[in-house]
Amino acid sequence: MNKIEKIYHNLLKEYGPQGWWPLLELDNSNHINITKTGTINGYHPNDYSYPKNENQQLEICIGAILTQNTSWTQVEKALINLKRMNALSVKGFKKLSIGKLKEAIKPAGYYNQKSKKLILFIDFFKNLHGKFPTRNELLEIWGIGPETADSILLYCYNQAEFIVDTYTKRFLLKNKIIDENDFKTLSYDNIKQIFIINLDLNYELFQEYHALIVEDGKNEKNN
């Protein structure tokens, strides 16, 4: 067992299954992980069967775009607004005026840019007709970068793509897998490869590992 694998098992033992990606419609009484920092709404520990329908897929994609440069707490507020407007479906979203859309997602910040990103993505999503998008197809959409594309592929389409975010880089630095120079200079794909080459290509493992890294980072920040 290599160091990356050992750390994963230690994190899992400490925090338990995280149950990402959170979905608004889930019954919280049955989907709560008491070890989780911050919001506990909509998580589903040990259940990797989500998303189960197109609307859940869309909610994950919208959340992945809205979470750019903001916290999940703020994204959740925006998603709740969209849900109240019946806009967490392609049909419902398309009925929103641009003004209503901006108003709904305002809690997530950058609402002018994010409204444009969402409109472009919804058109793309609608034309998939249930097919899985490729990573390159996602990256060709304005406003979708590697982190957002991998979030969508991992959590919406259950594809084994590891997500590199600020928590991931700090985690690798803390565990002496990269050094300060690597932290500043390594590309997204270089860091992603550290996980790809050291782990089995398994979406459940990747979902759990990424969520555990975020949970560990939040706990460290709060201590």
ABEGO torsion letter per residue (X at the ends): XBAAAAAAAAAAAAAEBAGOBBBAABBAAABBBAABBEBABGBBBGBAAOBABAAAAAAAAAAAAAABGBBAAAAAAAAAAAAAAGAABAAAAAABBAAAAAAAAAAAEGAAAAAAAAAAAAAAAAAAGGBBBBAAAAAABBGBBAAAAAAAAAAAAGBBBBBBBAAAAAAAAAAGABBAAAAAABBAAAAAAAAAAABBBBAAAAAAAAAAAAAAAAAAAAX
